[in-house]
Amino acid sequence: MPKVKTPVRKARKASPKKKIRRRQSRPRLGLFLLAGLFTVFLMWVLIREPQIAPLDLEVQTEQSRRSVSDKKVERKPSRKPCNQPRQTPTPISEPIAEPKPVSPESPKKGETELDLAIRRAALSLGVPENAVRRRKTGDTVRFSVPLDRSQMDLTYGNMVFKGNMELAGARMEKGEDSRNKQVLFFNHKDFPDSYQIELFYDSRHYQDRKPGKKITIVIDDFGVIGGSLLDGFFDLDRELCFAIFPGEPYSVQTMQRATAQRRETLIHVPMEPIGYPSVNPGKNPILLQHTENQIDRMLSSFIAELPDAIGINNHMGSLATTDSDVMQAVMNTLKKHNKAFLDSRTTNVSVGFQTAQKAHIRAFRNDIFLDSPNISQSTMDAKLNQIIQMSGSKNHIIAITHCHNKEKLDYLKTFISRLKKAGFTLVPLSEYGSHEVPEIL
């Protein structure tokens, strides 16, 4: 019998569930009424004060816009005398877009301060804006920046970008270096993305900017010649630069005559060659065995003897110019005296030019020797053809020749005449690349 009563009781307990469902359905109407009242109230608030929400969401943007407009409004009084007060809104809006193609003053849409720092660095290096490539992959922003090999060393470009990024608050994590490419890795505590800057050589982007054919000629080994031979060289174009040995009979006289003629001069500094001492570089050469203090004293004495020289270039030095410690000591002294450095490039593995750029002093690099291996007609023809070919990718060429005898003087006269007929302009050394050496921050 108990088994029969149990199902009856369970059926009676299930019946109240229907009543509970009816009670739960009643409050829904009240919720709808409350939601409707809240919606009406919200619409009334928005209609009465529609600017409250936008100001809260975009306060920084709105403040920056107001500051720009306020500065421009302050200019209105100076324009009132023009009797065109109705036209003031037009010139106020025009300057907003004018600075953008000239200088990156603020980040573009979607950019950060680090993007702006990279664009500023590229601009200071003379990199065309359309040559810089930006791409974002995941949480990494990558920039590809081509540099002109003939004008800028990768390491120097590296230092310019590093300085701008650190000024923007970024921290360099590491760098990767290969023969023709360097990659810099940066992070910033306020930005989730990491940044990579890839610097590489590609001169194609710079070819259209070559303004014309220019050549600078430096004549080495003055100081040992005088008389009519020296007079003959002083009769040449004043754009030619004379490199003068220190401590020779005509050294000071040659410098003084050049200065009076407004001709630029260099100190032609002997440096250790491969094969020394069998190969003799001349008086008082800079040797690998010299300490930094010895090099400083030697160079400082040369500068004191020939103070009008704008800098130095190396005589021989096929070994000394490959030693980074020796070159760094040389650059330290030159920077102290505000002198430039011309790498004669007596060896293809010289580090002189790169070391000078790292030291942030004016640096130049020889492109060709005009009188090597001899001064024959065939040599002149070959050298002229080389110069013409180089001018296709390099708008300013530096060449070196020598003043040993009258035959070399006559050779140079003919060479200069042919260069001018080929469309080349002689330019002083100091005017070479004056806009292409940005400041390292």
Beta strands, then each sheet from edge to edge (+ up, - down):
strand 1: 133-137
strand 2: 140-147
strand 3: 171-177
strand 4: 181-187
strand 5: 194-201
strand 6: 214-222
strand 7: 241-244
strand 8: 265-271
strand 9: 311-316
strand 10: 340-343
strand 11: 363-365
strand 12: 368-369
strand 13: 396-402
strand 14: 425-426
sheet 1: 1+ 2- 5- 4+ 3-
sheet 2: 11+ 10+ 9+ 8+ 7+ 6+ 13+ 12+
sheet 3: 11+ 10+ 9+ 8+ 7+ 6+ 14+
end
